[in-house]
Amino acid sequence: MLVENSKFGVSVDLGTSQITMHLVDIKTKTVVESEVVPNPQIEFGLDVISRIDFYRKGEKNARVITDVVRTAVSDGVLAMASRADVKVGSIGIVVIVGNTVMHHLFYGLSTDSLLSPPFTATDKEVTSIAAQYAGLPLSEDAICYSPPIVESFIGPDAIMLLIVSGALESEENMVAIDVGTNTEIAVHTRRGLWMASAASGPAFEGMSLECGMQAEPGAISSLQLGKDYVPNINVIGGGKPKGICGSGAISAIARLLDAGIMNTKGSLRRDVSSEWLTVESGGTRLILADAFNLGSEPR
């Protein structure tokens, strides 16, 4: 087999937010270089459904959103090879994993069936094609491989999770969780294997929140409530806040519950007197930072 005769391989985890790549010495099974870059598809949507919507709006859109992620992977492979002083021609295989949408967008497959129940994948079989067909700058003999898709949004990354965690070989009951923008959860017992996925973007990256943002410089990551409910915020990187990430939202909810301002249904009390609590459009809001303390760039 080509893989057995190759000196190096590359693993690629196509995350919705980040792409993680490793250059691996196949003989010694050791990682010689790594690269983590933002997934450039974020420009076309923070979540997988937004990207599907963009992808379906014509051939130009489909080509663009596929090309940008292939370019990111290609650049990552070249960067790792350069740092490790490895010849690109000695890389014989690139293994691509990710959730079903990331997989389909990389290979240019139809995503129409993923927009409505029962959310079936277009192609669930093992993918093994010439790496050059996937736009990767490798030799004509190198291959691009992806494990099979389970179903729905549970992609090849879930298969690799089970293999790497050893869950399939274990005689004990095991739960394996891959937490990300799209989270996969696997439960393995002697009776069988069950898998599910959930959209974790809102919880971890502030998606769909009015002032939500990723956990990056400028994001409110946690807070405390002082006297008269004055918020004392922690901002990633310091400086002025630009928005709030998932951990900041969870922290805010916890502090509001502790202070008795929020009930178990998530509603804020209207009888609390504080300049930091306002009633607008029929709802109560907690102000985390006033306009004079907001900034477009963190310090």
Secondary structure, DSSP 4 states (H G I P E B T S, - for coil): -HHHH-SEEEEEEE-SSEEEEEEEETTTTEEEEEEEEE-GGGGG-SSHHHHHHHHTS-HHHHHHHHHHHHHHHHHHHHHHHHHHT--GGGEEEEEEEE-HHHHHHHHT---GGGSSTT---S--S-EEEEGGGGT--S-TT-EEEEPPP-BTTB-HHHHHHHHHHTTTT-SS-EEEEE-SSEEEEEEEETTEEEEEEEE-HHHHH-TTSTTB--SSTTEEEEEEE-GGG-EEEEETTSSS--EE-HHHHHHHHHHHHHTT-B-TTSPBPSS---TTEEEETTEEEE-SS-GGG--SS--
